[in-house]
C-alpha cells in the first residue's frame, strides 16, 4: 500500500513539474504585438525568438535523453528544472531584444529535460496496455501548463511578471520530487520481464550504440519521426500566431483573443487525455487500432482547425458566439491532440527500455522541427503576403490556413504506421522475453 501511494505521489509531482515547465511555452505569443512595439522589431524577428527557444529545447532533448538512459532520472530532473527555471525567472528583467533572445535560449536548455525524463519514467510505471493513459496524464499536464501560461500572459497587462509566476513553483516542486518520489526500475512494467523482477533479479541491459542504430532502422520509428516533422508545423504556426491573428484580422482585444485561445487550448488538453484512453481501447479491439485512430483524428482535426480560422468571429463576441466556440472546441477541436499520447505509447513499445530516453530525445528533436520553424515561418509568410498586396488581415488568415494543411500528409503516414507498428512491437516483446529467459537461466 505504501509503495502504491508513493508511486501515485511520484506521478502527481511529475505532472505538476511538467505543468509549470510547460507554462513557460506560451507566455510570449499573447504579447507579440506589445513586445514588437516595445523593442521595435518585425514579425519575423519576433517569430525568431520563439523558434530559437523551441529549437534549443528540442536539440537538448537528445542530450537529456541519453543521460536518462544511463543515470538517475530524479537527479537529472532536478538539474534540468533549475537550468530552465532560473533564466525563465530572469526573462522578466530583460531590457533589450537580444537579452530576451538569450534568456529564451538558456531556458530552452533546461526545458529540454522534461520530455525524455518524464516519458521514460511513465514507460516504466505503466504497463503496455495502460501506457496510453499514463502518457495522457503527462500530455494533459503539458496542455494545462500551456493554458496557465496563456491565461497569465493574456490577463496581466505587463508581459514580464508571468515569467516569475510560472518559474517559482518548480523551485519547490523539483527538490520535493527528488526527496519523496519513487523512480521505477527500467523495464519493470514490461510483461515479458515480470518474472525477472518477481524473483528479485535486475534487467541489467544498458544502452549501446549498436542497438540505438538498429532502433533508428525500425520502420515505425522512422515513420513516427517523419510524421512528427509534418504534424508540428501547424502547432508552430497556429498556436504562436493565433492571438495576433484574432487581434489583427478580427479586431479583438488581447484579452478577448486570449480567451478564444484558452477555450481552444482546454479542448486540446481534453483531447490529450481522451486520445490516450481511446488509443488503449482501439488497440485492444484491433491490432494497430491506435494508429488508425490517430490518423483519422489528425485528418479530421485539420478541417476542424481551418473551420475555426475561417469562421467570421466578431471583435466583441456575443454569448451565442462563445457558446459556439466552446461547443465546437470541446466536441471537435480536441481531435487535433489525439496524436500526442499515442505517438509516445508507440515509441515506448517499439524500443527496448534501455534505449527509450535516447529515442525519445531524437524523436523530440524531429517532432519540434515543425514547431520550431512554425513561429518563424508564420512571421515570414505574413510579411511576404503583405509585401505582395494582401491586407494584414488576409495575410494572417492565409498564413494560419497554410499552416494547418501540413496535417494532411501527416495523417496519410498513419496508414503506413498501422501496418508496421504491430510487427515492430512484437519484435521488441520477443527480444525482451529472450532476455528474460537468459537472466532466469543465469540465476539458476
Number of C-alpha atoms within 10 A of each C-alpha: 6 7 9 10 10 15 18 15 16 21 22 17 19 24 20 21 26 25 25 25 29 23 28 30 24 21 25 24 24 29 22 22 19 16 17 15 11 12 13 12 14 17 20 17 18 23 26 21 22 26 25 20 22 29 22 23 27 28 20 20 31 23 18 28 28 22 18 28 22 14 11 12 23 21 14 17 26 20 15 21 26 19 19 27 27 18 23 28 21 18 23 18 15 14 11 11 17 12 14 17 19 17 22 26 23 20 29 28 25 27 30 30 31 23 23 30 29 22 24 26 26 25 29 20 25 18 17 19 15 18 27 31 26 25 27 28 22 26 29 27 26 25 25 24 26 24 27 23 26 26 21 22 27 27 16 12 13 13 19 19 16 26 24 19 17 23 23 15 15 22 15 11 18 22 18 14 24 18 10 13 19 20 19 18 14 22 25 22 20 23 15 19 23 14 16 21 16 10 10 8 14 16 19 10 13 14 17 10 10 8 15 18 10 10 20 15 11 16 17 26 22 15 17 22 21 17 22 25 22 24 28 25 27 27 22 28 27 26 20 27 25 22 27 25 23 25 20 19 21 17 17 21 17 21 18 19 22 28 18 19 21 20 20 23 24 21 24 26 29 22 30 31 27 20 30 32 21 20 31 21 16 18 17 13 11 10 15 21 19 31 28 21 21 28 25 18 22 24 20 17 23 22 19 19 22 18 14 15 20 12 9 10 18 13 16 13 14 11 9 9 12 15 12 12 19 18 13 18 22 20 12 20 30 25 28 28 27 31 26 22 29 27 23 23 27 24 22 24 22 24 26 26 25 23 24 29 32 25 25 26 27 22 26 24 26 23 23 26 23 26 30 30 24 28 32 24 23 28 23 19 21 25 19 13 17 16 12 9 10 15 14 16 18 16 23 27 22 19 23 26 20 17 25 25 19 21 26 18 16 22 25 15 17 24 16 16 23 20 15 19 26 20 15 20 18 13 14 17 19 13 13 20 17 14 18 21 16 12 18 15 9 8 10 5
